[in-house]
Each structure stands twice: as structure tokens, then as C-alpha cells.
Amino acid sequence: MSMSKYIMLSSSIPVYNAILEHIENLLDENHKNYCHSLELHNAINMEYEKLKIYYSKTDESDVYTIATSE
């Protein structure tokens, strides 16, 4: 993506998925990558909530169904 002049929805959705999955692992007490620091855990949780807001906006895109189809 960093080589692209424009970020396309079809390439940004998998990136969002990967980032959200990583953050979910940091917040999951049963995962090996769980973050034990309370301060960091709170910051990660705020980041997670913000990313979910932006991610949900992809549903509003007119090209969403095109970007997610095979």
C-alpha cells in the first residue's frame, strides 16, 4: 500500500482486518500477546473503539460490495 498513490477500498479492508485482529489479541486475556499494562491496555482499547468506527464506515461506501466481492 505504501507504494500506491491512492489507497483503494479493496486494499484497505484487509489491512483494517489485520490491525483489528492484532488489537483484539492484545485485549484478550487468554491470548499470548495480551497487554498486561493497565495504561497501555486502556490506550489500546480506545484505539480499538476508534478503528471500529472508521471500519464501519466502509459499509456506507458505494463500492463496498465491489471491493469485497471475488
Order of alpha helices (4+ residues) and beta strands (2+ residues): alpha-alpha-alpha
